[in-house]
């Protein structure tokens, strides 16, 4: 009975986060814009090494599907997770933390940009979001430095969760050039972003 109750709680939580396809749910007042992804591309070395110790998280395969329409409550969850992780974790480079670059891990108190992304992704999945809609994304900042953010796929557009900004923003409203991201159909694969920028194969900075 306790197990059944837990399942019911999960179903209720997911229903609160997502609207049915035909439901009329208020959404952010933005034009629906999504990234256009292309061919399979190189996996960042940090993510590859992360997958060696978290294999189950990098072997989630799903059939292609449309992005879900997020409810008002769902948006409040997204904003809370983004802001709370940004408050809890102190940004520190991998070199300062581990003495080397490209260490992707769940942060305890401090971490690099990709560590923020991993923790936000984990917490949103615990709230009922699908792995296929929470995609680690590599971008280039205006100064040319590499950076990692979390893309949240929604019917209202692709939104970005960033350790440098507490606001969840439509991807076209950021100052980044978008290079590649996890494939929505396989958490261990990466794809190019055709309408973002050329692909940058290299390390991801803070």
Secondary structure by P-SEA (a helix, b strand, c coil): caaaaaaaaaaaaaaaaccccccccccccccbbbbbbbccccccaaaaaaaaaacccccccccccccccccaaaaaaaaaaaaaaaaaccccccccccccccccccccccccaaaaaaaaaaaaaaaccccccccbbbbbccccccbbbbbbbccccbbbbbccccccccccccccccccccccccccbbbbbccccccccccccc
